[in-house]
Structure formats: C-alpha cells, structure tokens
Amino acid sequence: MLSNGSSKKLGLASRGLASSVVSVFLFTIGGLAQVSSLQAPPATTNAQAGSGRAQPEPINFDDHEGWTQIFDGKTLNGWDGSPDVWHVEDGAIVGESSAEHPSGTTNIIWRGGEPANFRLRLEMKLEGADANGGVQYRSRMAPPKSRPIPADATPEVKQRMEQAQTLVQKRAKWNMAGYQMDFDFGNRYTGQLYEQSTPRGIIAWRGQVVATEPGKKPTLLSALGSSDDLKAFIKPGEWNQVEIIADGNSLVHIINGHVMSVLIDTDPQFSAAKGLIALEIEGGGTLKISHRNIWLKPLP
C-alpha cells in the first residue's frame, strides 16, 4: 500500500516525466525539421514574422554569445589527464595510443566545475580504424573494475587482458562513471548514449528516443530515423560538430546538425543531475582523437 504522501510523490514524478517527454518531443520533432538540413530556411516577409510564422535562425555553430570557452586552444590549463596520453596540438586536445605506448581506456577531465543544465559544443576528429572515444558528462570519479581472465583464454588473449588490467590500474585516477556521448571511427556507436562503468551500458542507441523509470527496462518512445541514415551525416577521419544538451531529465546528442539520440532519464538509481565533463580515449592499434573549440553554456 502507498501512503497518501507516496501517492502524491508518484503523481508528481509522473507529471514530471510527462512534462519531460513532451518537452523533448517538441524539441526533437521541431529540431529534426530544423536541423535535418544545414541550409538556411526560405526568406520570411515582415508580415509573416509578425504573425508568428517566422522560421528559426539557421544553425550557427560559431555563435558563442552566452558561452564560455573551457579549452584555451594552447594549454591544458583546467584539464586533468595522463600526460603520456594527452597533449595540445594545432589548437586541439589530442589523445594518442599505439602498440608501443597504449593508452588503455582513460579520460582527460575538465576541472572547472560540475555543470547541471547546459549545452556543450565541441569539434571531434578520430583517426585510426580502432579509435574509440566520447564525451563524458554529468559523470563522477569511480574506481576501475577488474575483469576476470577466463580459464580457457589463449596465451594471446591472456596477455592482452593482463596488459589492459595493468593500464586500467595505471590510469585509475582518471577512471569515470556516467553518461557518455559515444564516438568511434567505424561509426557503429557514434551518437548513442552510453553509460560508462554502470550496469546500464547502452541506453539510447543512435536513432532512438528512450525513457527510463524506476524498476523498469528502458522504453523506446520514438525513432529519429534509421541508424544507417543518421550514420551518413557523420564524417570518418574528419572534424565533426558535436553538441550535447543536458536539461533536467532530458539528454540530447547532436552531430553535424542532426539529432542522434535522446534520453529522458527518470530512474533515480542511476540518473545524475550534475557532474564532471571529460574526453575519453580507448581502442587498439595506432589511433589519435582530437577535440577543439570546446564551449559550455549554462541553462536555467
């Protein structure tokens, strides 16, 4: 039985979820119409503008009014990561890894605060067939977890897993858990919402609007388009414009002007209202991940 107080709380939570869902759908549906093409909308007459029929301004990724630049383009001031992985090169924060000097899975963390509601913009470029990275946000520091080596593992697999565990422990001070906008060179996962170091893993795949509630599996609310259609907007080996919007329980991932995934997260066991921002690197072989023009705008 629920007490009257519990019933009221559930009612409020339900209304909050409904409000979030409505808000994100209005954003997503309207946003898709807006961002599905980077071309400027048709010209609007003064009469149309006065009647509430004006088109929105076209996408302007370089509009920084009200934004704060959190990477100065020259130094790693304000950022915290392993110096043998991360450096500044040509105005970008660059992480590199190779067979001789593997990075393992690690992050460089912005130490300027733990934003709650915000828009985050940056450009990303991945080089190397196995390059895998992403942007952590509303995240937290977390101790690394060891993976047991299977008893029937081949010598090669065992050696690889032992090396990975050694790297994990070496870079333990930069290990994180929380929301991640995923980005990989093969673009199998790019744009999805993945939760690092938690049991939830991938929550919203590319092309999905997903909602979570306490005690339930994530629920698909809507499709933004097919994963392959959205993949076509991502540029392998080139600079990509990335935007993350975190507003209340609504989390939106945008790449090159196209909404890739949306999550309305109302599961209190896992949802985070604020947290750290970081850039991730992982993957085998020789790879390089670059990040530039990193801007943050707080939301009310």
C-alpha positions in Angstrom: 0.0 0.0 0.0 1.2 3.5 -0.8 0.7 6.3 1.7 -1.0 9.5 0.6 2.4 11.2 0.6 3.9 8.5 -1.6 0.9 8.7 -4.0 1.4 12.4 -4.3 5.1 11.9 -5.0 4.4 9.4 -7.7 1.8 11.7 -9.2 4.4 14.5 -9.3 7.0 12.2 -10.7 4.6 11.0 -13.4 3.7 14.6 -14.3 7.4 15.4 -14.4 8.1 12.6 -16.8 5.2 13.5 -19.0 6.4 17.1 -19.0 10.0 16.0 -19.9 8.7 13.7 -22.6 6.5 16.5 -24.1 9.4 19.0 -23.9 11.9 16.7 -25.6 9.4 15.7 -28.3 8.7 19.3 -29.1 12.4 19.9 -29.2 13.2 16.7 -31.1 10.4 16.9 -33.7 10.8 20.6 -34.2 14.6 20.2 -34.0 14.7 17.5 -36.6 12.8 19.6 -39.1 15.2 22.4 -38.3 18.5 20.5 -38.2 17.8 17.9 -41.0 19.3 20.4 -43.4 22.1 22.9 -42.8 20.7 25.2 -45.5 19.1 28.4 -44.5 15.2 28.4 -44.4 13.3 30.3 -47.0 13.2 34.1 -46.6 10.3 35.3 -44.4 8.5 38.5 -45.0 7.9 41.1 -42.3 4.2 40.2 -42.3 5.0 36.5 -41.7 7.4 37.3 -39.0 4.8 39.5 -37.3 2.2 36.7 -37.4 4.3 34.2 -35.6 5.3 32.2 -38.7 8.9 33.2 -38.9 11.4 30.4 -39.4 14.1 29.9 -36.7 17.6 31.3 -37.4 19.8 28.8 -39.2 22.3 26.7 -37.3 25.3 28.7 -36.3 27.9 26.5 -34.6 30.2 29.5 -34.2 27.7 31.6 -32.3 29.3 31.9 -28.8 27.1 34.6 -27.2 26.5 33.4 -23.7 29.0 30.6 -23.9 32.3 30.1 -22.1 35.3 28.6 -23.8 36.6 25.8 -21.5 39.7 25.0 -23.5 42.0 27.9 -24.5 43.4 26.1 -27.5 47.0 26.4 -26.3 47.4 24.7 -22.9 45.8 22.0 -20.8 45.1 24.6 -18.0 42.0 23.4 -16.2 42.2 19.9 -17.6 43.5 16.8 -15.8 44.7 13.7 -17.6 47.7 11.4 -18.1 50.5 13.5 -19.7 51.8 10.5 -21.6 48.4 10.2 -23.4 47.1 13.8 -23.7 48.7 17.0 -25.2 47.8 20.1 -27.2 48.4 20.1 -30.9 47.3 22.6 -33.5 44.7 24.1 -31.2 43.2 20.8 -30.1 43.3 18.5 -27.1 44.8 15.3 -28.6 44.9 11.8 -27.1 47.1 9.2 -28.8 47.7 5.5 -28.4 49.9 2.9 -30.1 51.0 -0.7 -29.6 54.3 0.6 -28.2 52.6 3.2 -25.9 48.9 2.1 -25.4 46.6 4.5 -23.7 44.1 1.9 -22.4 40.7 3.4 -21.6 41.2 6.8 -19.9 39.9 10.3 -19.7 41.1 13.9 -19.5 38.8 15.7 -17.1 37.7 19.4 -17.1 38.2 20.6 -13.5 36.2 23.8 -13.9 33.1 22.6 -12.1 30.3 20.0 -12.2 27.6 21.5 -14.6 24.0 20.6 -14.1 21.9 22.0 -17.0 23.9 23.1 -20.0 24.7 23.0 -23.7 28.2 21.7 -24.6 29.7 22.2 -28.0 33.0 20.9 -29.5 34.5 19.5 -32.6 35.9 16.0 -32.7 38.1 14.0 -35.1 39.0 10.3 -34.9 41.9 8.7 -36.7 42.7 5.0 -36.7 40.5 2.1 -37.5 40.0 1.1 -33.9 39.8 4.6 -32.5 37.0 4.9 -29.8 36.3 7.9 -27.7 33.5 10.0 -26.4 32.4 12.8 -24.1 31.6 12.1 -20.5 29.2 14.5 -18.8 27.3 14.6 -15.5 29.9 12.0 -14.6 31.8 11.1 -11.5 35.1 9.5 -10.5 34.9 5.8 -10.0 37.4 3.0 -9.1 38.2 0.8 -12.1 36.7 -2.7 -12.2 38.9 -5.8 -12.9 37.7 -8.3 -15.5 38.5 -11.9 -14.6 40.6 -13.7 -17.2 38.7 -16.8 -18.5 40.4 -20.1 -17.6 40.3 -21.2 -21.2 41.8 -18.0 -22.6 44.6 -18.4 -25.2 48.0 -17.1 -24.3 47.4 -14.2 -26.6 44.1 -13.3 -25.1 45.5 -13.7 -21.6 48.4 -11.4 -22.4 46.1 -8.8 -23.9 43.8 -8.8 -20.9 46.7 -8.6 -18.4 48.1 -5.6 -20.3 44.6 -4.0 -20.3 44.3 -4.5 -16.5 47.7 -3.1 -15.9 46.8 0.1 -17.9 43.5 0.4 -16.0 45.3 0.4 -12.7 48.0 2.8 -14.0 45.3 5.3 -15.0 42.9 4.6 -12.2 42.9 8.3 -11.0 41.1 9.3 -14.2 38.5 6.5 -14.3 34.9 7.6 -14.5 31.3 6.5 -14.5 28.3 8.3 -16.0 26.7 9.5 -19.2 28.8 9.4 -22.4 28.1 10.6 -25.9 29.9 7.7 -27.8 32.1 8.2 -30.8 34.0 5.5 -32.7 35.9 5.6 -36.0 33.7 2.9 -37.6 30.6 4.8 -36.5 28.9 1.8 -35.2 28.1 3.5 -31.9 28.7 7.2 -32.7 26.0 9.4 -31.3 24.4 6.9 -28.9 24.0 7.5 -25.2 26.2 5.0 -23.3 26.6 4.9 -19.5 30.3 4.2 -18.7 31.1 1.8 -15.8 27.4 1.1 -14.8 25.2 -1.9 -15.5 23.0 0.0 -17.9 25.6 0.3 -20.7 24.0 1.5 -23.9 20.7 3.1 -23.1 19.7 5.1 -26.2 21.0 3.7 -29.4 21.6 6.0 -32.4 18.2 6.9 -33.9 16.2 6.4 -30.6 14.2 8.5 -28.1 14.3 6.4 -24.9 12.8 6.9 -21.4 13.7 5.2 -18.1 11.7 4.8 -15.0 12.3 3.2 -11.6 12.2 -0.6 -11.7 11.6 -0.9 -15.4 13.6 -1.6 -18.5 14.3 1.4 -20.8 11.4 2.1 -23.1 11.6 3.2 -26.7 9.3 6.3 -27.2 10.1 7.2 -30.8 12.5 6.7 -33.7 14.5 9.7 -35.0 15.4 7.8 -38.2 17.3 4.6 -39.0 20.8 4.2 -37.5 22.3 3.9 -41.0 20.6 7.1 -42.3 21.9 9.1 -39.4 25.3 7.5 -39.8 25.6 9.1 -43.2 25.8 12.5 -41.5 29.0 11.5 -39.6 32.4 12.2 -41.2 35.0 9.5 -40.5 38.5 10.9 -40.2 37.3 14.5 -40.4 36.1 17.2 -38.0 32.6 16.7 -36.7 30.5 19.3 -34.9 29.1 17.8 -31.6 26.5 19.3 -29.3 25.2 17.8 -26.0 22.2 19.3 -24.3 21.5 18.3 -20.7 18.4 19.9 -19.3 16.7 18.4 -16.3 16.0 14.7 -17.1 16.3 15.3 -20.9 19.6 14.5 -22.6 20.1 15.2 -26.3 23.0 14.2 -28.6 23.5 16.2 -31.9 26.2 15.6 -34.5 26.7 17.9 -37.5 23.2 19.4 -37.0 21.3 16.1 -36.7 19.8 14.7 -33.5 21.3 11.2 -32.9 19.7 10.1 -29.7 17.6 11.4 -26.8 17.2 10.0 -23.3 14.6 11.1 -20.7 16.2 9.6 -17.5 13.9 9.5 -14.5 15.4 6.4 -12.8 16.8 7.8 -9.6 19.1 4.8 -9.1 21.2 5.9 -12.0 20.2 9.4 -13.2 22.6 12.2 -12.5 21.6 15.9 -12.1 25.1 17.2 -12.4 28.7 16.1 -12.7 32.1 16.2 -14.4 32.8 16.7 -18.1 35.7 14.7 -19.7 37.0 13.4 -23.0 37.7 9.7 -23.4 40.2 7.6 -25.4 40.3 3.8 -25.9 41.0 1.3 -28.7 43.7 -0.9 -30.1 46.5 -0.2 -32.6 47.6 3.3 -33.6 45.0 5.9 -33.1 44.5 9.6 -32.4 41.5 11.5 -31.1 41.3 15.3 -31.4 39.0 17.8 -29.7 38.8 21.6 -30.4 36.6 24.6 -30.0 35.1 23.4 -26.7 32.4 25.7 -25.4 29.9 25.5 -22.5 26.6 27.4 -22.0 24.7 27.1 -18.7 20.9 26.6 -18.9 18.5 27.9 -16.2 
